[in-house]
Amino acid sequence: MVVAGGDYVHFVVEYGGKIEKCRVTETALLNRERMSRKDAGYAQLVAIFVRHRAEIEHLALAKLQLEGHSDRGVVVTTEDLNP
């Protein structure tokens, strides 16, 4: 399940036998595609997420391994996706 809302695209990953809530920032997605916010609506943000899904999920899992579970979920940022 992928949902765009607010300043994030929300998604889930399985980690440790549990489903973990995650999100990637709108800014990270737009920077990845070198787009400005005015050029991208929610549908475009989801499309960008889908194109880079494997990498984004990998980054979220790595953060979970490093930081552990958080009730607020894992956030993949520009610094993670666009080093």
Secondary structure by P-SEA (a helix, b strand, c coil): cccccccccccccccccbbbbbcccaaaaaaaaccccccccaaaaaaaaaaaaaaaaaaaaaaaaaccccccccccccccccc
